[in-house]
Amino acid sequence: MVGRAPGSSSVIRCEWEGLAVSAVDDLISPPEVDQYLIPGFIDLQVNGFAGVDFNDPTISTEDISRAIRKLFRTGVTRFFPTIITAPEERIVACLRTLNAARSEFLRSGLPEGHAMEAFHVEGPHISPESGPRGAHSLEHVRAPDPDEFNRWQDAADGNVRIITFSPEWDGAPQYVTHLVRSGVVPSIGHTKAEGTAIEAVVDAGASMSTHLGNAAHPVLPKTQNYIWHQLSDDRLAASFIYDEIHIPRDFFRSAVRAKGIERSVLVTDAVMPAMCLPGPYRLGEVDVELLDNGSVVMRGQNRLAGSALRMDRAVSNTVRSAGFSLRDAVTMATVNPARSGRIGGRQRGLTPGEKADFVLFEWDKAAETVRISETIVAGQRVFAAENEG
């Protein structure tokens, strides 16, 4: 596979054998190519996609496969199905359903199994307060419980890898220590925690902030608040939903500059209506609606409830609207989430020995958008635009 390297005049050829990259070479006499070749996109937060809700424990393996095949069209090659706040039995059932599908895909040699890298549980150990709680159900918000976490891991065969929680709970540092010892990434989110509480969980091993700038009070103290505390701590990476709806451009630009490109991660927080027509949908036990302007809200309200964002558009927005380079936008959607999500074999970019996940895309200069041409997952071609009707 041959393509240009973003931010460089180089044209590279990437070869692979089985699941791994075997060779990457700069071509001395390259052909004329307009397409870019990059590692596949990684999305650490996907609640649902293409009419499929990952928070529904009754979804079929066929539905999960259908949603993943749609994700491949957007250049996503690895993602974390994300389960939100719910009763414990529902979280366990969702994890069991998703993990069973993942295992079946892997046994069958299907790329969908490799794409389902691990699971993200967002809640239920979040702030019960309106604003930080976001669209999560107050009824099911509860304190961190290591034993409950262990039951999630039992249901998921140890594949839960990110947990979003609030540091405001008593015992949060001890909970973080338990997660870290279990190989899980503790991520701060949906919180009203004070700076001392945030610092305590970061000292204990919390290493990420979930969709920073969202799930917050509408009014905050101007210089002392939980957003500033997280932005200022270089031990925390931060994910951002840049759909031009969740956070404004100026905040996104400033936040990325505070974190540094190397600690900034693009996520979609996509829910069931992503890649669907406007109308009513579900997010777990919550009724939501996709509006004509592209926002997803709780039905009958204006409160955001996830997004309809696609990763190819998140990358496009980061360049076109926020003014970052294509190279930096790609980094925020590939290498950075691999490091934050502890995805082995995806943290060094296009390098021999890394996993054979690639995206070939065109950059439409007029529209300033990414157009996916081809997606490869674990060495298998899963999408080719030329084959689409």
Secondary structure, 3 states (H helix, E strand, C coil): CEEECCCCCCEEEEEEECCEEEEEEECCCCCCCCEEEEECEEEEEECEECCEECCCCCCCHHHHHHHHHHHHHCCEEEEEEEEECCCHHHHHHHHHHHHHHHHHHHHCCCHHHHHECCEEEECCCCCCCCCCCCCCCHHHCCCCCHHHHHHHHHHCCCCEEEEEECCCCCCHHHHHHHHHHCCCEEEECCCCCCHHHHHHHHHHCCCEECCCCCCCCCCCCCCCCHHHHHHHCCCCEEEEECCCCCCCHHHHHHHHHHHCHHHEEEECCECCCCCCCCEEEEECCEEEEECCCCEEEECCCCCEEEECCCHHHHHHHHHHCCCCCHHHHHHHHCHHHHHHCCCCCCCCCCCCCCECCEEEEEEECCCCEEEEEEEEECCEEEEEHHHCC
